[in-house]
């Protein structure tokens, strides 16, 4: 039971699109991610995915629309929903998802990150 400071955790890594676990609650991991530019189209067939914007602006593109999220906003992407996050400038986000979820979901890519990288 120690408090976690998001800013100090973000200072510990520079890689983009490479989630870092900062806490676990039951089977859910809380992951910090720095993002910029385009990600890959993907879906998570077995779980919803939560995006919380801590700094900057991100967009999540869906097949029929794009949702813009600003600092202090969040979105739950339902399981099975094909989506592609992107950010024009570097943004910092918090993801909440079950342990073991691959960041690129059903797609293998050069952006597929290792799971359970703790900081």
C-alpha positions as CSV (number, residue, x, y, z in Angstrom):
1,X,0.0,0.0,0.0
2,X,2.2,2.7,-1.3
3,X,1.0,5.7,-3.2
4,X,2.0,5.9,-6.9
5,X,3.0,9.2,-8.6
6,X,2.2,9.1,-12.3
7,X,4.7,11.8,-13.2
8,X,7.6,10.0,-11.5
9,X,6.7,6.7,-13.2
10,X,6.5,8.3,-16.6
11,X,10.1,9.7,-16.1
12,X,11.3,6.1,-15.9
13,X,10.8,5.2,-19.5
14,X,10.9,6.9,-23.0
15,X,9.6,4.2,-25.3
16,X,6.3,4.8,-27.1
17,X,3.5,2.3,-27.3
18,X,5.2,0.1,-24.7
19,X,2.9,-0.2,-21.6
20,X,4.5,-0.3,-18.1
21,X,2.6,-1.9,-15.3
22,X,2.4,0.3,-12.1
23,X,-0.2,-1.6,-10.1
24,X,-2.4,-4.7,-10.0
25,X,-5.9,-5.1,-8.6
26,X,-7.2,-8.6,-8.5
27,X,-6.5,-9.8,-12.1
28,X,-6.4,-6.2,-13.6
29,X,-3.3,-4.3,-14.4
30,X,-2.9,-0.5,-14.4
31,X,-0.5,0.4,-17.2
32,X,1.1,3.7,-18.1
33,X,1.8,4.3,-21.8
34,X,3.4,7.1,-23.8
35,X,1.9,7.4,-27.3
36,X,2.5,9.4,-30.5
37,X,1.6,9.0,-34.1
38,X,-0.3,5.9,-35.4
39,X,-0.9,2.5,-33.8
40,X,-2.3,-0.6,-35.5
41,X,-5.9,-1.5,-36.1
42,X,-6.8,-4.3,-33.6
43,X,-9.4,-5.7,-31.3
44,X,-9.4,-7.5,-28.0
45,X,-11.9,-10.4,-28.3
46,X,-12.0,-11.3,-24.6
47,X,-12.0,-8.0,-22.7
48,X,-13.0,-4.4,-22.7
49,X,-10.1,-1.8,-22.6
50,X,-10.1,1.4,-20.6
51,X,-8.2,4.5,-21.9
52,X,-7.6,7.4,-19.4
53,X,-5.8,10.4,-20.7
54,X,-3.4,11.9,-18.2
55,X,-1.6,14.3,-20.5
56,X,-2.2,15.5,-24.0
57,X,-4.9,14.6,-26.5
58,X,-5.5,11.2,-28.1
59,X,-7.9,9.9,-30.7
60,X,-9.4,6.5,-31.0
61,X,-10.5,5.6,-34.5
62,X,-13.3,3.1,-35.0
63,X,-14.7,1.8,-38.3
64,X,-17.6,4.4,-38.2
65,X,-16.2,7.3,-36.2
66,X,-13.3,8.8,-34.3
67,X,-13.4,9.8,-30.6
68,X,-11.1,12.5,-29.3
69,X,-10.1,12.3,-25.7
70,X,-8.5,15.2,-23.8
71,X,-6.7,15.3,-20.5
72,X,-9.0,14.1,-17.7
73,X,-11.2,12.1,-20.0
74,X,-11.6,8.3,-20.5
75,X,-13.3,5.8,-22.8
76,X,-14.1,2.2,-22.4
77,X,-13.7,0.3,-25.7
78,X,-16.0,-2.8,-25.6
79,X,-14.5,-6.2,-26.3
80,X,-14.4,-7.2,-29.9
81,X,-14.6,-3.5,-31.1
82,X,-12.0,-2.9,-33.8
83,X,-10.1,0.3,-33.0
84,X,-6.9,2.3,-33.6
85,X,-5.5,4.8,-31.1
86,X,-3.3,7.7,-32.3
87,X,-1.9,11.0,-31.1
88,X,-0.5,13.9,-33.1
89,X,1.7,15.0,-30.2
90,X,3.1,12.8,-27.4
91,X,0.4,11.9,-24.9
92,X,0.4,10.0,-21.6
93,X,-2.3,7.5,-20.9
94,X,-3.4,5.0,-18.3
95,X,-4.8,1.7,-19.5
96,X,-6.8,-0.7,-17.3
97,X,-7.1,-4.2,-18.5
98,X,-6.8,-7.9,-17.4
99,X,-3.3,-9.2,-16.7
100,X,-1.7,-10.8,-19.8
101,X,-3.6,-8.7,-22.4
102,X,-1.4,-8.0,-25.5
103,X,-1.4,-4.3,-26.5
104,X,-2.0,-5.1,-30.2
105,X,-4.8,-7.6,-29.4
106,X,-5.4,-9.9,-32.3
107,X,-2.6,-8.5,-34.5
108,X,1.1,-9.2,-34.4
109,X,3.1,-6.1,-35.2
110,X,6.5,-4.4,-34.6
111,X,4.5,-2.4,-32.0
112,X,3.5,-5.6,-30.0
113,X,5.0,-5.0,-26.6
114,X,6.1,-7.4,-23.9
115,X,3.5,-8.1,-21.2
116,X,3.9,-7.3,-17.5
117,X,6.8,-4.9,-17.7
118,X,6.7,-3.3,-14.2
119,X,8.2,0.0,-13.2
